[in-house]
Amino acid sequence: QVQVMESGGGLMQPGGSLRLSCAASGSTILNIWEWYRQPPGKERELVARITRNGMITYGDSVKGRFTIYRELGTNTVYLETNDLQPEDTAIFYCRINAYTPATGYQYYWGQGTQVTVSS
């Protein structure tokens, strides 16, 4: 069973930074890591994606402020969030595309971590 665990959320003042972590267990073949966020009352949106081959994609609203990267040798991906603004307030979710012999490649979601930006 693949499990996905996010951490690192919290309350920040505008202009602050947080580093979010996404750790996966239960599979050693991880294909894609994605960060999504869901602001209050809004749809979930893609924030950043990194593939096993290192290809990176960012959502337009976070380009230049957020950075996604992998910790080599581990099943952990980070999202460095800088210059946070109140509109970044959301639950941040990690989604991973992972392989297991029983299920093949499937997507797995974490429970989410709350990021609140407020003065």
C-alpha positions in Angstrom: 0.0 0.0 0.0 1.4 3.4 -1.0 1.2 6.1 1.5 1.8 9.8 1.0 2.5 12.2 3.8 2.8 15.9 3.6 4.3 18.2 6.3 5.6 21.7 6.8 2.5 23.8 6.6 1.7 26.6 9.1 0.9 30.2 9.6 3.1 32.8 8.0 3.0 36.5 7.5 3.0 37.9 4.0 6.4 37.8 2.4 7.4 34.7 4.4 8.6 31.3 3.3 7.7 27.7 4.1 9.2 24.4 2.9 6.6 21.7 2.4 7.7 18.1 2.4 6.1 15.1 0.7 7.3 11.6 1.6 6.1 8.4 0.0 6.3 4.9 1.3 5.2 1.5 0.0 6.8 1.8 -3.5 10.3 2.2 -4.8 9.1 3.1 -8.4 7.8 6.7 -8.2 7.1 8.3 -11.5 5.6 11.7 -10.9 5.3 14.0 -7.8 2.8 16.8 -7.8 1.8 19.6 -5.5 -1.8 20.8 -5.6 -3.6 23.4 -3.5 -7.2 24.1 -2.7 -8.0 27.6 -1.4 -11.2 28.0 0.7 -14.2 27.7 -1.5 -12.2 27.1 -4.7 -11.2 24.2 -6.9 -8.0 22.3 -6.4 -5.3 23.5 -8.7 -1.9 22.2 -9.8 1.0 24.1 -8.2 4.1 22.2 -9.4 5.1 18.9 -10.9 8.4 17.0 -11.1 8.9 13.8 -13.0 11.3 10.9 -12.4 13.3 12.3 -15.3 13.5 15.7 -13.7 11.0 17.6 -15.9 9.4 20.4 -13.9 6.2 22.3 -14.4 4.7 25.2 -12.4 1.3 26.8 -12.2 1.3 30.3 -13.5 0.4 31.8 -10.1 3.5 30.5 -8.4 6.2 30.8 -11.1 9.2 32.5 -9.8 8.1 32.1 -6.1 7.8 28.4 -5.6 10.4 25.7 -6.3 9.9 22.0 -6.4 12.8 19.6 -6.0 13.6 16.0 -5.1 16.0 14.8 -2.4 18.1 12.3 -4.3 18.2 8.8 -2.9 15.0 9.3 -0.9 11.3 9.2 -1.7 10.9 12.8 -0.6 10.0 15.9 -2.6 10.0 19.4 -1.3 8.1 22.6 -2.3 9.9 25.7 -1.3 7.4 28.5 -1.1 8.7 32.1 -1.0 7.1 35.5 -0.9 3.9 34.0 0.4 0.8 36.1 0.0 -2.7 35.9 1.5 -4.0 34.4 -1.7 -1.7 31.5 -1.2 -3.7 30.4 1.8 -4.9 26.9 1.0 -4.6 23.2 1.8 -1.6 21.9 -0.1 -1.8 18.3 -1.2 0.8 16.0 -2.6 0.0 13.5 -5.3 2.3 10.7 -6.4 2.2 8.4 -9.4 3.7 5.2 -8.1 4.0 1.5 -9.1 3.3 -1.5 -7.1 3.1 -5.1 -8.6 -0.5 -5.4 -7.3 -1.9 -2.2 -8.8 0.5 -1.1 -11.5 0.9 2.7 -11.8 -1.7 4.6 -9.9 -2.0 8.1 -8.3 -2.1 8.4 -4.6 -3.0 11.5 -2.6 -1.8 12.7 0.8 -4.1 14.1 3.5 -2.9 17.7 2.9 -1.1 20.4 5.0 -2.6 23.7 5.7 -0.8 26.9 4.7 -2.2 30.2 6.1 -0.8 33.5 5.1 -2.0 36.4 7.2 -0.7 39.4 9.0 
